[in-house]
Amino acid sequence: MKNWMSKEGKRAMIKKLKGKTPWIAGKKHSTTTRKKMSKPRKKRENFIRGEKNHNWKGGITPINKKLRNSRCFRVWREAIFVRDNWTCRLCGDNGHKGRGKTVILNPHHMVPFASILNEIKYAYSDGKITFERALRYSFLWDIKNGITICKKCHLKCHKNKF
């Protein structure tokens, strides 16, 4: 007798079932079974969201995330893509679908985003970076400080392989 937990047993079972539909195919669960299955899911939803989540930080969104989701960032990003004609400045791939692949383009700050945020921090006596101060800081949204690069080149750029 074969042990079904061994590799040989699993391979034999796969060969036996290959090409056949599983026993549950085409069948539906009863309403009582569906209700029983949904109860644990409803309980889990209460613990995942809000203050009960273990990653909860008091409802504070990091300034970096706020800035990257802002309208100014989207406008800056689009302006750089248009200026560079939707083409990676390093490898020359363009961001349109072609030959079965899609090139994902990223805007890249020549002077790093984090460095600019540090400049904002030291520009004020209280040393705080607020969303409003960052929006008013023109160098953060300067088109000359950005280039269009593809995702692959962006990863290389941040790993200092260029």
N, CA and C atoms as an extended XYZ file, in Angstrom:
486
Properties=species:S:1:pos:R:3:atomname:S:1:resname:S:1:resid:I:1 pbc="F F F"
N         0.842       -1.186        0.000 N   MET     1
C         0.000        0.000        0.000 CA  MET     1
C         0.889        1.253        0.000 C   MET     1
N         0.533        2.240       -0.837 N   LYS     2
C         1.334        3.451       -0.954 CA  LYS     2
C         0.943        4.456        0.126 C   LYS     2
N         1.938        5.184        0.587 N   ASN     3
C         1.696        6.258        1.534 CA  ASN     3
C         1.322        7.498        0.718 C   ASN     3
N         0.115        8.012        0.898 N   TRP     4
C        -0.375        9.123        0.084 CA  TRP     4
C         0.267       10.453        0.461 C   TRP     4
N         0.972       10.502        1.556 N   MET     5
C         1.644       11.727        1.938 CA  MET     5
C         3.050       11.818        1.333 C   MET     5
N         3.560       10.740        0.807 N   SER     6
C         4.887       10.771        0.200 CA  SER     6
C         4.819       11.376       -1.199 C   SER     6
N         5.978       11.691       -1.754 N   LYS     7
C         6.048       12.258       -3.097 CA  LYS     7
C         5.518       11.274       -4.133 C   LYS     7
N         5.854        9.999       -3.946 N   GLU     8
C         5.394        8.979       -4.897 CA  GLU     8
C         3.872        8.884       -4.885 C   GLU     8
N         3.298        8.952       -3.698 N   GLY     9
C         1.848        8.880       -3.566 CA  GLY     9
C         1.149       10.057       -4.222 C   GLY     9
N         1.725       11.250       -4.031 N   LYS    10
C         1.148       12.452       -4.638 CA  LYS    10
C         1.228       12.383       -6.155 C   LYS    10
N         2.378       11.917       -6.667 N   ARG    11
C         2.532       11.795       -8.116 CA  ARG    11
C         1.536       10.807       -8.691 C   ARG    11
N         1.321        9.688       -7.989 N   ALA    12
C         0.372        8.679       -8.451 CA  ALA    12
C        -1.043        9.237       -8.464 C   ALA    12
N        -1.388       10.026       -7.444 N   MET    13
C        -2.721       10.608       -7.363 CA  MET    13
C        -2.940       11.627       -8.481 C   MET    13
N        -1.914       12.433       -8.774 N   ILE    14
C        -2.023       13.427       -9.847 CA  ILE    14
C        -2.214       12.729      -11.192 C   ILE    14
N        -1.459       11.651      -11.423 N   LYS    15
C        -1.607       10.901      -12.671 CA  LYS    15
C        -3.009       10.329      -12.787 C   LYS    15
N        -3.533        9.817      -11.686 N   LYS    16
C        -4.854        9.196      -11.669 CA  LYS    16
C        -5.954       10.218      -11.969 C   LYS    16
N        -5.811       11.451      -11.435 N   LEU    17
C        -6.844       12.473      -11.589 CA  LEU    17
C        -6.648       13.359      -12.815 C   LEU    17
N        -5.526       13.225      -13.507 N   LYS    18
C        -5.223       14.096      -14.637 CA  LYS    18
C        -6.301       13.974      -15.719 C   LYS    18
N        -6.806       15.128      -16.148 N   GLY    19
C        -7.815       15.147      -17.204 CA  GLY    19
C        -9.234       14.979      -16.700 C   GLY    19
N        -9.428       14.681      -15.409 N   LYS    20
C       -10.771       14.513      -14.855 CA  LYS    20
C       -11.150       15.754      -14.070 C   LYS    20
N       -12.418       16.082      -14.075 N   THR    21
C       -12.880       17.235      -13.317 CA  THR    21
C       -13.002       16.863      -11.846 C   THR    21
N       -12.767       17.809      -10.951 N   PRO    22
C       -12.891       17.512       -9.538 CA  PRO    22
C       -14.342       17.197       -9.168 C   PRO    22
N       -14.531       16.496       -8.074 N   TRP    23
C       -15.861       16.038       -7.680 CA  TRP    23
C       -16.816       17.188       -7.378 C   TRP    23
N       -16.291       18.385       -7.015 N   ILE    24
C       -17.153       19.512       -6.649 CA  ILE    24
C       -17.580       20.341       -7.863 C   ILE    24
N       -16.961       20.103       -9.025 N   ALA    25
C       -17.253       20.913      -10.216 CA  ALA    25
C       -18.727       20.840      -10.584 C   ALA    25
N       -19.327       21.993      -10.803 N   GLY    26
C       -20.727       22.059      -11.211 CA  GLY    26
C       -21.711       21.994      -10.060 C   GLY    26
N       -21.253       21.795       -8.852 N   LYS    27
C       -22.132       21.717       -7.687 CA  LYS    27
C       -22.059       23.020       -6.909 C   LYS    27
N       -23.156       23.354       -6.223 N   LYS    28
C       -23.205       24.563       -5.410 CA  LYS    28
C       -23.395       24.179       -3.960 C   LYS    28
N       -22.839       25.009       -3.069 N   HIS    29
C       -23.033       24.787       -1.644 CA  HIS    29
C       -24.461       25.168       -1.262 C   HIS    29
N       -24.991       24.504       -0.255 N   SER    30
C       -26.337       24.841        0.222 CA  SER    30
C       -26.291       26.177        0.946 C   SER    30
N       -27.460       26.767        1.161 N   THR    31
C       -27.522       28.078        1.816 CA  THR    31
C       -26.988       28.008        3.249 C   THR    31
N       -27.275       26.919        3.951 N   THR    32
C       -26.772       26.801        5.328 CA  THR    32
C       -25.243       26.700        5.339 C   THR    32
N       -24.680       25.974        4.386 N   THR    33
C       -23.223       25.851        4.299 CA  THR    33
C       -22.600       27.200        3.980 C   THR    33
N       -23.216       27.959        3.073 N   ARG    34
C       -22.700       29.278        2.718 CA  ARG    34
C       -22.726       30.223        3.912 C   ARG    34
N       -23.794       30.153        4.730 N   LYS    35
C       -23.888       30.991        5.930 CA  LYS    35
C       -22.802       30.619        6.929 C   LYS    35
N       -22.557       29.326        7.092 N   LYS    36
C       -21.523       28.864        8.012 CA  LYS    36
C       -20.141       29.325        7.554 C   LYS    36
N       -19.917       29.318        6.243 N   MET    37
C       -18.623       29.735        5.705 CA  MET    37
C       -18.424       31.247        5.835 C   MET    37
N       -19.501       32.041        5.820 N   SER    38
C       -19.362       33.493        5.874 CA  SER    38
C       -19.171       34.016        7.294 C   SER    38
N       -19.575       33.262        8.319 N   LYS    39
C       -19.451       33.734        9.699 CA  LYS    39
C       -18.015       34.041       10.102 C   LYS    39
N       -17.067       33.134        9.894 N   PRO    40
C       -15.689       33.471       10.273 CA  PRO    40
C       -15.142       34.666        9.505 C   PRO    40
N       -15.531       34.820        8.251 N   ARG    41
C       -15.058       35.939        7.440 CA  ARG    41
C       -15.561       37.256        8.019 C   ARG    41
N       -16.831       37.287        8.466 N   LYS    42
C       -17.384       38.504        9.053 CA  LYS    42
C       -16.660       38.853       10.343 C   LYS    42
N       -16.309       37.851       11.127 N   LYS    43
C       -15.590       38.100       12.368 CA  LYS    43
C       -14.208       38.664       12.081 C   LYS    43
N       -13.519       38.137       11.060 N   ARG    44
C       -12.180       38.586       10.713 CA  ARG    44
C       -12.172       40.034       10.253 C   ARG    44
N       -13.200       40.468        9.531 N   GLU    45
C       -13.242       41.834        9.005 CA  GLU    45
C       -13.203       42.866       10.120 C   GLU    45
N       -13.814       42.550       11.264 N   ASN    46
C       -13.814       43.490       12.384 CA  ASN    46
C       -12.413       43.703       12.945 C   ASN    46
N       -11.567       42.693       12.896 N   PHE    47
C       -10.237       42.796       13.465 CA  PHE    47
C        -9.230       43.375       12.490 C   PHE    47
N        -9.490       43.304       11.205 N   ILE    48
C        -8.529       43.754       10.207 CA  ILE    48
C        -8.479       45.273       10.110 C   ILE    48
N        -9.600       45.926       10.227 N   ARG    49
C        -9.678       47.363        9.986 CA  ARG    49
C        -9.576       48.180       11.266 C   ARG    49
N        -9.066       49.392       11.114 N   GLY    50
C        -9.132       50.377       12.186 CA  GLY    50
C        -8.209       50.125       13.357 C   GLY    50
N        -8.663       50.555       14.513 N   GLU    51
C        -7.839       50.540       15.712 CA  GLU    51
C        -7.479       49.139       16.188 C   GLU    51
N        -8.238       48.144       15.803 N   LYS    52
C        -7.977       46.784       16.251 CA  LYS    52
C        -6.850       46.110       15.469 C   LYS    52
N        -6.425       46.719       14.361 N   ASN    53
C        -5.349       46.157       13.565 CA  ASN    53
C        -4.010       46.379       14.265 C   ASN    53
N        -3.127       45.394       14.198 N   HIS    54
C        -1.844       45.489       14.884 CA  HIS    54
C        -0.908       46.536       14.260 C   HIS    54
N        -1.181       46.971       13.030 N   ASN    55
C        -0.363       47.986       12.373 CA  ASN    55
C        -0.927       49.402       12.500 C   ASN    55
N        -1.968       49.575       13.281 N   TRP    56
C        -2.631       50.874       13.418 CA  TRP    56
C        -1.692       51.885       14.054 C   TRP    56
N        -1.588       53.058       13.446 N   LYS    57
C        -0.702       54.103       13.958 CA  LYS    57
C        -1.464       55.381       14.254 C   LYS    57
N        -2.718       55.251       14.627 N   GLY    58
C        -3.501       56.416       15.012 CA  GLY    58
C        -4.088       57.186       13.847 C   GLY    58
N        -4.204       56.572       12.691 N   GLY    59
C        -4.812       57.228       11.536 CA  GLY    59
C        -3.908       58.238       10.864 C   GLY    59
N        -2.604       58.123       11.062 N   ILE    60
C        -1.657       59.068       10.480 CA  ILE    60
C        -1.112       58.500        9.179 C   ILE    60
N        -1.296       59.243        8.091 N   THR    61
C        -0.731       58.843        6.806 CA  THR    61
C         0.640       59.494        6.673 C   THR    61
N         1.673       58.732        6.310 N   PRO    62
C         3.009       59.331        6.157 CA  PRO    62
C         3.011       60.427        5.097 C   PRO    62
N         3.820       61.453        5.322 N   ILE    63
C         3.888       62.605        4.419 CA  ILE    63
C         4.291       62.177        3.010 C   ILE    63
N         5.177       61.197        2.911 N   ASN    64
C         5.639       60.693        1.621 CA  ASN    64
C         4.461       60.153        0.811 C   ASN    64
N         3.609       59.375        1.457 N   LYS    65
C         2.459       58.788        0.774 CA  LYS    65
C         1.457       59.864        0.365 C   LYS    65
N         1.237       60.844        1.238 N   LYS    66
C         0.316       61.943        0.924 CA  LYS    66
C         0.797       62.718       -0.299 C   LYS    66
N         2.101       62.994       -0.334 N   LEU    67
C         2.652       63.762       -1.451 CA  LEU    67
C         2.569       62.995       -2.762 C   LEU    67
N         2.871       61.710       -2.724 N   ARG    68
C         2.840       60.912       -3.952 CA  ARG    68
C         1.420       60.667       -4.466 C   ARG    68
N         0.428       60.843       -3.612 N   ASN    69
C        -0.965       60.716       -4.041 CA  ASN    69
C        -1.610       62.069       -4.332 C   ASN    69
N        -0.835       63.139       -4.226 N   SER    70
C        -1.397       64.482       -4.408 CA  SER    70
C        -1.555       64.825       -5.888 C   SER    70
N        -2.331       65.854       -6.130 N   ARG    71
C        -2.562       66.335       -7.498 CA  ARG    71
C        -1.276       66.895       -8.092 C   ARG    71
N        -0.492       67.590       -7.281 N   CYS    72
C         0.779       68.171       -7.753 CA  CYS    72
C         1.714       67.095       -8.291 C   CYS    72
N         1.796       65.980       -7.590 N   PHE    73
C         2.670       64.896       -8.036 CA  PHE    73
C         2.185       64.325       -9.364 C   PHE    73
N         0.857       64.149       -9.497 N   ARG    74
C         0.315       63.603      -10.746 CA  ARG    74
C         0.597       64.551      -11.919 C   ARG    74
N         0.456       65.843      -11.690 N   VAL    75
C         0.724       66.830      -12.743 CA  VAL    75
C         2.209       66.818      -13.102 C   VAL    75
N         3.088       66.786      -12.090 N   TRP    76
C         4.540       66.734      -12.307 CA  TRP    76
C         4.926       65.490      -13.100 C   TRP    76
N         4.356       64.373      -12.701 N   ARG    77
C         4.635       63.089      -13.356 CA  ARG    77
C         4.234       63.123      -14.838 C   ARG    77
N         3.017       63.595      -15.093 N   GLU    78
C         2.501       63.668      -16.462 CA  GLU    78
C         3.341       64.615      -17.316 C   GLU    78
N         3.751       65.747      -16.745 N   ALA    79
C         4.562       66.725      -17.490 CA  ALA    79
C         5.906       66.121      -17.896 C   ALA    79
N         6.497       65.335      -17.020 N   ILE    80
C         7.776       64.686      -17.339 CA  ILE    80
C         7.594       63.647      -18.439 C   ILE    80
N         6.536       62.853      -18.356 N   PHE    81
C         6.282       61.842      -19.384 CA  PHE    81
C         6.063       62.493      -20.746 C   PHE    81
N         5.301       63.579      -20.788 N   VAL    82
C         5.028       64.275      -22.055 CA  VAL    82
C         6.323       64.869      -22.608 C   VAL    82
N         7.118       65.515      -21.734 N   ARG    83
C         8.375       66.115      -22.177 CA  ARG    83
C         9.317       65.075      -22.777 C   ARG    83
N         9.373       63.881      -22.158 N   ASP    84
C        10.279       62.824      -22.628 CA  ASP    84
C         9.631       61.912      -23.666 C   ASP    84
N         8.443       62.279      -24.134 N   ASN    85
C         7.719       61.535      -25.171 CA  ASN    85
C         7.474       60.073      -24.765 C   ASN    85
N         7.152       59.873      -23.487 N   TRP    86
C         6.799       58.549      -22.965 CA  TRP    86
C         7.881       57.510      -23.273 C   TRP    86
N         9.138       57.919      -23.176 N   THR    87
C        10.263       57.046      -23.499 CA  THR    87
C        11.282       57.074      -22.369 C   THR    87
N        11.810       55.906      -22.031 N   CYS    88
C        12.843       55.802      -20.997 CA  CYS    88
C        14.096       56.519      -21.480 C   CYS    88
N        14.627       57.417      -20.664 N   ARG    89
C        15.797       58.184      -21.033 CA  ARG    89
C        17.072       57.336      -21.015 C   ARG    89
N        17.052       56.202      -20.312 N   LEU    90
C        18.267       55.406      -20.174 CA  LEU    90
C        18.374       54.288      -21.212 C   LEU    90
N        17.259       53.574      -21.453 N   CYS    91
C        17.349       52.448      -22.398 CA  CYS    91
C        16.578       52.683      -23.694 C   CYS    91
N        15.715       53.686      -23.745 N   GLY    92
C        15.006       54.012      -24.974 CA  GLY    92
C        13.677       53.299      -25.173 C   GLY    92
N        13.261       52.424      -24.238 N   ASP    93
C        11.947       51.777      -24.362 CA  ASP    93
C        10.855       52.819      -24.195 C   ASP    93
N         9.783       52.670      -25.003 N   ASN    94
C         8.673       53.597      -24.810 CA  ASN    94
C         7.538       52.901      -24.068 C   ASN    94
N         6.662       53.687      -23.476 N   GLY    95
C         5.644       53.167      -22.574 CA  GLY    95
C         4.401       52.628      -23.236 C   GLY    95
N         4.432       52.377      -24.528 N   HIS    96
C         3.260       51.848      -25.211 CA  HIS    96
C         3.368       50.338      -25.358 C   HIS    96
N         2.211       49.701      -25.472 N   LYS    97
C         2.201       48.256      -25.671 CA  LYS    97
C         2.744       47.950      -27.057 C   LYS    97
N         3.573       46.958      -27.132 N   GLY    98
C         4.115       46.583      -28.417 CA  GLY    98
C         4.895       45.293      -28.306 C   GLY    98
N         4.811       44.475      -29.293 N   ARG    99
C         5.515       43.191      -29.349 CA  ARG    99
C         5.268       42.345      -28.097 C   ARG    99
N         4.030       42.361      -27.593 N   GLY   100
C         3.652       41.485      -26.499 CA  GLY   100
C         4.115       41.923      -25.124 C   GLY   100
N         4.664       43.129      -24.992 N   LYS   101
C         5.073       43.562      -23.660 CA  LYS   101
C         4.628       44.997      -23.414 C   LYS   101
N         4.411       45.298      -22.143 N   THR   102
C         4.073       46.645      -21.745 CA  THR   102
C         5.229       47.166      -20.899 C   THR   102
N         5.742       48.321      -21.238 N   VAL   103
C         6.821       48.929      -20.478 CA  VAL   103
C         6.205       49.858      -19.447 C   VAL   103
N         6.529       49.631      -18.184 N   ILE   104
C         6.014       50.475      -17.112 CA  ILE   104
C         7.007       51.605      -16.890 C   ILE   104
N         6.520       52.830      -17.019 N   LEU   105
C         7.375       53.997      -16.859 CA  LEU   105
C         7.229       54.593      -15.468 C   LEU   105
N         8.336       55.105      -14.943 N   ASN   106
C         8.354       55.760      -13.645 CA  ASN   106
C         8.980       57.137      -13.771 C   ASN   106
N         8.441       58.122      -13.043 N   PRO   107
C         9.143       59.403      -12.984 CA  PRO   107
C        10.233       59.281      -11.924 C   PRO   107
N        11.372       59.862      -12.178 N   HIS   108
C        12.492       59.739      -11.241 CA  HIS   108
C        13.039       61.119      -10.926 C   HIS   108
N        13.140       61.443       -9.631 N   HIS   109
C        13.746       62.700       -9.205 CA  HIS   109
C        15.267       62.562       -9.322 C   HIS   109
N        15.903       63.499       -9.984 N   MET   110
C        17.365       63.490      -10.086 CA  MET   110
C        17.976       63.729       -8.699 C   MET   110
N        17.485       64.749       -8.013 N   VAL   111
C        17.823       64.940       -6.598 CA  VAL   111
C        16.778       64.135       -5.843 C   VAL   111
N        17.193       63.172       -5.020 N   PRO   112
C        16.235       62.264       -4.391 CA  PRO   112
C        15.117       62.960       -3.609 C   PRO   112
N        13.956       62.360       -3.664 N   PHE   113
C        12.754       62.842       -3.002 CA  PHE   113
C        13.021       63.057       -1.509 C   PHE   113
N        13.678       62.080       -0.883 N   ALA   114
C        13.961       62.157        0.555 CA  ALA   114
C        14.887       63.334        0.876 C   ALA   114
N        15.847       63.605        0.011 N   SER   115
C        16.765       64.731        0.231 CA  SER   115
C        16.024       66.058        0.173 C   SER   115
N        15.099       66.155       -0.753 N   ILE   116
C        14.309       67.386       -0.871 CA  ILE   116
C        13.446       67.569        0.370 C   ILE   116
N        12.866       66.477        0.880 N   LEU   117
C        12.071       66.569        2.098 CA  LEU   117
C        12.940       67.003        3.281 C   LEU   117
N        14.190       66.556        3.333 N   ASN   118
C        15.117       66.997        4.388 CA  ASN   118
C        15.428       68.484        4.263 C   ASN   118
N        15.546       68.982        3.032 N   GLU   119
C        15.766       70.421        2.818 CA  GLU   119
C        14.609       71.216        3.385 C   GLU   119
N        13.393       70.722        3.145 N   ILE   120
C        12.200       71.394        3.669 CA  ILE   120
C        12.246       71.396        5.194 C   ILE   120
N        12.666       70.276        5.744 N   LYS   121
C        12.738       70.131        7.204 CA  LYS   121
C        13.681       71.173        7.823 C   LYS   121
N        14.842       71.367        7.195 N   TYR   122
C        15.828       72.295        7.744 CA  TYR   122
C        15.569       73.745        7.352 C   TYR   122
N        14.654       73.987        6.428 N   ALA   123
C        14.337       75.350        6.015 CA  ALA   123
C        13.498       76.077        7.062 C   ALA   123
N        12.843       75.337        7.947 N   TYR   124
C        11.991       75.937        8.968 CA  TYR   124
C        12.601       75.726       10.354 C   TYR   124
N        12.399       76.694       11.213 N   SER   125
C        13.011       76.645       12.543 CA  SER   125
C        12.466       75.516       13.418 C   SER   125
N        11.187       75.151       13.227 N   ASP   126
C        10.619       74.082       14.061 CA  ASP   126
C        11.029       72.690       13.569 C   ASP   126
N        11.601       72.583       12.371 N   GLY   127
C        12.110       71.314       11.847 CA  GLY   127
C        11.045       70.298       11.494 C   GLY   127
N         9.839       70.769       11.186 N   LYS   128
C         8.752       69.855       10.832 CA  LYS   128
C         8.444       69.936        9.345 C   LYS   128
N         8.138       68.782        8.778 N   ILE   129
C         7.716       68.730        7.374 CA  ILE   129
C         6.207       68.558        7.386 C   ILE   129
N         5.504       69.549        6.883 N   THR   130
C         4.054       69.424        6.770 CA  THR   130
C         3.686       69.280        5.300 C   THR   130
N         2.507       68.766        5.071 N   PHE   131
C         2.023       68.570        3.706 CA  PHE   131
C         1.958       69.900        2.964 C   PHE   131
N         1.472       70.937        3.638 N   GLU   132
C         1.320       72.261        3.017 CA  GLU   132
C         2.680       72.863        2.653 C   GLU   132
N         3.659       72.714        3.552 N   ARG   133
C         5.005       73.230        3.267 CA  ARG   133
C         5.623       72.519        2.072 C   ARG   133
N         5.438       71.223        2.005 N   ALA   134
C         5.988       70.446        0.888 CA  ALA   134
C         5.322       70.822       -0.428 C   ALA   134
N         4.026       71.081       -0.407 N   LEU   135
C         3.328       71.491       -1.632 CA  LEU   135
C         3.839       72.838       -2.131 C   LEU   135
N         4.184       73.730       -1.198 N   ARG   136
C         4.665       75.063       -1.585 CA  ARG   136
C         6.119       75.062       -2.047 C   ARG   136
N         6.874       74.022       -1.729 N   TYR   137
C         8.295       73.961       -2.074 CA  TYR   137
C         8.434       73.663       -3.564 C   TYR   137
N         8.857       74.644       -4.335 N   SER   138
C         8.833       74.546       -5.797 CA  SER   138
C         9.823       73.530       -6.370 C   SER   138
N        10.975       73.328       -5.718 N   PHE   139
C        11.981       72.416       -6.262 CA  PHE   139
C        11.477       70.971       -6.314 C   PHE   139
N        10.569       70.630       -5.419 N   LEU   140
C         9.999       69.284       -5.398 CA  LEU   140
C         9.205       69.007       -6.682 C   LEU   140
N         8.611       70.056       -7.238 N   TRP   141
C         7.762       69.901       -8.430 CA  TRP   141
C         8.420       70.467       -9.687 C   TRP   141
N         9.724       70.712       -9.644 N   ASP   142
C        10.445       71.244      -10.796 CA  ASP   142
C        10.636       70.141      -11.843 C   ASP   142
N        10.219       70.404      -13.066 N   ILE   143
C        10.292       69.407      -14.140 CA  ILE   143
C        11.747       69.116      -14.512 C   ILE   143
N        12.635       70.089      -14.321 N   LYS   144
C        14.055       69.879      -14.624 CA  LYS   144
C        14.694       68.863      -13.685 C   LYS   144
N        14.073       68.631      -12.543 N   ASN   145
C        14.598       67.683      -11.568 CA  ASN   145
C        14.090       66.261      -11.807 C   ASN   145
N        13.351       66.025      -12.876 N   GLY   146
C        12.807       64.696      -13.112 CA  GLY   146
C        13.104       64.162      -14.496 C   GLY   146
N        13.205       62.830      -14.592 N   ILE   147
C        13.342       62.169      -15.895 CA  ILE   147
C        12.405       60.964      -15.931 C   ILE   147
N        12.111       60.517      -17.136 N   THR   148
C        11.290       59.328      -17.327 CA  THR   148
C        12.212       58.137      -17.498 C   THR   148
N        12.000       57.107      -16.667 N   ILE   149
C        12.756       55.866      -16.831 CA  ILE   149
C        11.816       54.687      -16.634 C   ILE   149
N        12.143       53.568      -17.280 N   CYS   150
C        11.307       52.374      -17.156 CA  CYS   150
C        11.557       51.714      -15.800 C   CYS   150
N        10.680       50.797      -15.425 N   LYS   151
C        10.758       50.161      -14.120 CA  LYS   151
C        12.082       49.413      -13.926 C   LYS   151
N        12.522       48.728      -14.982 N   LYS   152
C        13.764       47.953      -14.912 CA  LYS   152
C        14.961       48.875      -14.663 C   LYS   152
N        15.033       49.973      -15.403 N   CYS   153
C        16.126       50.929      -15.220 CA  CYS   153
C        16.021       51.635      -13.869 C   CYS   153
N        14.808       51.859      -13.392 N   HIS   154
C        14.603       52.515      -12.107 CA  HIS   154
C        15.149       51.645      -10.971 C   HIS   154
N        14.916       50.339      -11.061 N   LEU   155
C        15.450       49.429      -10.050 CA  LEU   155
C        16.981       49.437      -10.077 C   LEU   155
N        17.553       49.425      -11.283 N   LYS   156
C        19.015       49.465      -11.409 CA  LYS   156
C        19.564       50.776      -10.850 C   LYS   156
N        18.854       51.850      -11.125 N   CYS   157
C        19.278       53.181      -10.692 CA  CYS   157
C        19.343       53.242       -9.160 C   CYS   157
N        18.369       52.669       -8.484 N   HIS   158
C        18.347       52.705       -7.027 CA  HIS   158
C        19.296       51.682       -6.397 C   HIS   158
N        19.742       50.719       -7.185 N   LYS   159
C        20.748       49.769       -6.700 CA  LYS   159
C        22.149       50.233       -7.059 C   LYS   159
N        22.238       51.456       -7.625 N   ASN   160
C        23.515       52.056       -8.025 CA  ASN   160
C        24.293       51.206       -9.011 C   ASN   160
N        23.595       50.658       -9.995 N   LYS   161
C        24.268       49.843      -11.004 CA  LYS   161
C        24.549       50.642      -12.269 C   LYS   161
N        24.245       51.931      -12.274 N   PHE   162
C        24.532       52.745      -13.452 CA  PHE   162
C        25.825       53.487      -13.249 C   PHE   162
